[in-house]
Amino acid sequence: MALSESFQVVVVIEKLPSGWKDFKNYLKHKQKEMTMEDLVVKLRIEEDNKNFGKDLILPAAKVKAR
């Protein structure tokens, strides 16, 4: 039994962790259908953005703790 690509995309979006809630809602409300390739690209970009933000926030938190 083959599953359509659009169904697979929806399943992957639903399985995102709770920390991705805002991005998950953004993806769910997009009007255009997405391919798995499009989804992977968007997830990588979002992950890079999340990691980049951590690099900026953590050093500032360490300075305030002293």
N, C-alpha and C positions, 0 to 999 in steps of 0.2 A: 504494500500500500504506500503510495507516494504522497507526500504532503506538499502542498503548494508553497512556493517561496514566500509569499506574503504571510501565510500562516506561520511559517518558521520564524519570520521576522517578529511577528507579534509575540510568539512564545519567548524568544530571547529578550525582548523588551520587558515582558512580565517577570522574567527571572532576574532582573537587575537587582542588586542589593539595595537596602533601604536608604543608604547614603546617596543614592542616585535618584531619589524621589522626584526632585524638580526636573531633572533631565528626562526621566522616564515619562513624566506628564507632558513635557514638551514634545517628545517623540510620538506619544499617543495622539496628540491633537494636530499633528501635521496632516494636511489634506492629501498630499501626494503619496502614492504607494512607494515603498522603499524596497530595494533589493538587499540581499544579505551583504553584498559588497558595500553598498551605501551605508548600511548600518554599522559595519565594522569600521569604516572610515570615520563616521561620526563618533563612535565609541572611543576610538583611539585619540581623536582630537579632544574630546571631553576629558579623557583620562590624563592627557598631557596638561590640559588647563588646570585640572585639580592638583596634579603634582607640582606644577609651577607655582600655584598659589600657596602650597604648603611650604615651599622653599622660601617664600617671602614672609610668611607669617611666623614660622618657628623661630628664626633668629631674633625677631623683635620680642617675642615672648620670653626668650632666654635673657635678654638684656633687662627687661622689667623685673624678672624674678630676683635679680641680684640686689 
